Amino acid sequence: MGKFIEMTCYYYFKIFPGVMSKASYSDKMKKIKIARATEGFKNKYNPYTRKLMDKYLFLRNTNIKNMKVLEFGSGFGGRGIDLIKRYNIKTYYGLDISFSHCQKAKFFANKVGYGDLCNFLTYDGIHMPFDDNLFDRVFSISVFEHVSNPEKSLNEIFRVLKPGGICYIEFPPFHFPLNSHMDYATKSPFVHSIFQRDVLVNTYIKILKEKYPEIYGTNFKIILSDWERIPTLNGLTISRTNNILKKILRRKLDVHLIPLFATGKMRTKSLILRIISKVTPLFVKLPYINEFFTHRIAIIGTK
């Protein structure tokens, strides 16, 4: 039975195969990809995200430029630079677990003339290197699905927020159809929801070795941490998120479920997806079923 499941998973991966061209991993294209990331999330992120962030974090306040803003999971710094440009923010901090990302973010911030306004720092993945009650705004985009302990991370965000400060946290729930993060091996939907952890990882490794032997040699392997449901993902679902939020006491919390195909490039290019997008808002209202029809979870919290 085990062999049959592994074979089924293998061929399911191949229904919509992932692609990594040589350009994807050449040094030249890496630099171009990083440069594009710093152009701001107006190109990289969907307009729905930008609209919600603007509404809840900035448009309600007339003293925006004097705010202290923290981005939790700043990557290459593109979103921070974009916010500084649009709102004339004077104090921005980007926090990331990757030293390499922070170094690249610093480089590009200096390159576009915002190095003096940006502070990029690394941390241990648990404890933020900041005093209590420091920031007016904290935001995080597509990061919480990767953190080792979402509850501790959320508590840390509220710890560093000033009283009256607001946070905006957005991420895809685990069962979002295209959330496997195995794009180089497969783009088949729901693959991470259908197959068990060990089967997924073994199939993932097998296909990577087959497709890209010059990158993933015979000794390549993936060892998951206890918190990982699949590589790099903590398995954070809508239900688990709601349970975590119930433990965050004395905080005003609003949760928005952004429906599947409500926004993004895939929807705008496809008539079928535009039609489906009219139905998916109905499914996000149904418990359990909404796990598979929600594109993003957006949490807006006030301290």
N, C-alpha and C positions, 0 to 999 in steps of 0.2 A: 504493500500500500504506500509505503514511504517513497519508493522509487517512482511510482505512478504520480504522486503529488509533485515530486521534484520535476518530473518530465512535463507535467501540465503547467507548472510555473514557468519553466524554461520557454515553452512555446507561447505562453501568454505574454511573456516579456517581448517576444519577437513579433507580436501582432502590430504594435506600433514601436519599432525599434528606435533606440536613442542614437544620436549622431554626435561624434566629436571629430571634426575635420582637423587636419594638421594646424590650421590657423588658430584653432581653439587653444592649443597649448604652446604655440611658438612664443618666444619672448616678445616679438614685435606686436602680436595681436593681444597679448596680455597687457601691454602698455596702452594700447588703444582702448581696450575694454575698461581699464581703470580710468582713463581720461574721460570716457563717456559717462562713467558712474559719477564723476564730479560735476557734471553739467546740471545736476539738480533733479529732484524726483518728478518734475513736470514731464520729463520724457521717460523716466525709468519706472514711475509709479502711477497707478491709475488715478483719474481725476476725482473719483469718489473719496479716496484717502485724503487727497489735498483739501477737498471741500470740508470734510469733517474736522481735519486738523485746524484749518483756518477758523472754522466756526467756534470750536470749543477752546482752542488754545490762545488765539490771538485777536480775533475780531471783536471780542467783548471787552477788550482792554485798550485804553487810549494811551497808556504809557508803555508801549511795547518795547521801545528801544532800550529802556533801562532795565529790562528783565534779565535775570540769569536763567539760561536755558540749558538743559542737559538732554543729550540724545543717548539713550541706552542701546548700545549696539550700533555704533556710528559707521562701521565699514570704512569705505574710502572717503567719507566726509561730504559727499555730494549734497545730501539733504540739508546738512547744517549750513553749507555755503549758500545754498539756495535761499534758506530762511534769512540769513544775514543780508543777502542782496535785496530781498523783497520787503523786509521789515526794519532794516537798519539796526538789527540787534547788536549790542555792544559786547555782550558776554555770552559766549557759547562754549560748552564743554561736550566733547564726544568721548564716550566710554566704550571700549571694546576689549574683548578677551585676546585679540590677536595683535601682537606687537608689530607684525608686518603691515597689517591694515593701518594701524596708527601712524607708522612711518610714512606710508604712501599718502595718507590723508594730510599729514603735515606738509609734505612736499607739494601737493597740489593746492593746498590752501595758500601757501607762499607764492606759488606760481600765478594764481589768479588775484593776488593782492589782498588776501584776507587772513594772512598768517598771524597778524597781531591780535585778531579778534577770536581766533580758534584755539582751543586747548584740547589736544587729543591725548587720552590716558588709557593705560591698560589696567586690568584688575584680575583678581583670582577667580572670577566667575560667581562669587558668592557675596563678598563684602565690598561695597563701594567705598573708595578712598575719599569720602567727603564727610564733613560735619553734618549734624542734624539741622534741619530747617534752613537749607541753603538756597534752593532753587525755586523760582516762580513757576516754571514749567518743566515737565519731563515728558519726553515722547519716545516711542519705540515702535519701529516698523519691521515686521517679519523677523523677529528675534526670539520671541517667547517660546516658539515651538522648538527652539534649540537649547534653551537653558537647562542646566542640570536640576535645578530646584525652583520651579515657577513661583511657589508660595513665598520662599525666602526672597526671591528677586522682587516680587511685588511689595513685600514689606520694606525692603531696602529703598524702593522708589518712594514710598510714603514717608520713610524716615528722613530722606534728604529734601523732600518738598517742604516749603514754608507753609505755615497755617494759611489756608485759603488758596494754596497753590493747586494747580490742575495737572493731571497726567493724561496722556493719550497713548493707549497701547493697542496695536493692531497686529494680528497674525492669523494664518490659516489654521483651522482646526485639523486634527490629525486625519480625519476621514474625507477631507476635501479630495475629490477624485484625482487631481494631478499633484498631490503633495508627497509623493514618494521620495523626492530628491534623488532619484536614480536616473536622471535624464540622459546620461551618457550611455546607459544600458537599455533603458526603455522609457517610452512615453505612454504606455498602456494605462488607462484609467483604473483606479481602485485596486491596483496591484498590491498595495500595502494593506488594504482592508481585507483582501481575499485570502492571502497566504500567511502562514505563521512566520515568526521572526527568523528561525534558523533556516527554513526553506528559502526565504527571501534573500538572506545574506549569502547563502551558498550559491544561489542562482546568479545574484548580482556579481559576485567574484568571478564566477565561471564565464559570464558573458564579457566582462571587462578584459579578462585575459585573452579571450578569443578575438575580440575586436581590436584591442590596442596592446599587443604583446610587447611593443617597444617601450610602453609606459608601465604596464602592469605585468611584471615578469612572473615566472613560475613560483617564486617565493612570496608573492603578494598575498596578504591576508588582512582581514578586518576583525579586530577584537573590540566588541562592544562593551561600554561601561554599563553598570547596573541600571542607570537611569535611562539608557537608550532603548527605545522600542524597536527602532531600526536605525541604521547609521545616521547620526547627527540629530535625530528627532526624538523628543521625549514622549510622544504619544498623547499630547495635550488635546483633549476633546472638549466639546461644549459642556458636557455633563461634569467633567472634572474641573473645568474652569469655574463653573457655577459653585461647585463645592468649595473651591479655594476662596472664592469671593465671599462666601458666607462666613469665613473665618477672619476676614479683614474687618475688624470692629470699628465703630465710630467713624466710618468713612462714607461719603456719598458716592455711590457707584452706579453708573448707567452702562448697560451692555447693548450694543447694536449688533445684529447678525446681518451681514451683508450677503445677499443671495447669490447663488451660483449664476454666472453670466450676467450679473447686474451691470458690469462695467468691464472695461479692458479691451485690448486689441482683438481678441478672438471673437468677442460679441459683435464688434463693429464691422468685421469683415464677413460675417456669416448671417444670411437671412434666417437659417434654421435656428441658430443660437439666439437671435433676436426674438424669435417666436417663443423659444423655450424660456427665455428670460422673463416672459410675461407670467409664467406659471410658477417658477421657482420661489418667488416671494411667499406663495401660499405654503410651500413645504417647510420653510424655515420656522413657521409657527408651530409645527408639529414635533413634539418630543421624540427623540430617537431618530426619526426620519430626517430631522434637520441636520444631523451630523454629516449627511451625505450631500446636502443641497446648500450648504453654507460656504461661501467663498472666503470670508474673513470674519473674525470676531474683533469688534472694536470696543474697548473698555475706556470709559471716560470717568476718572475719579477725582474727587476734590477732598483735600485734607482739611 
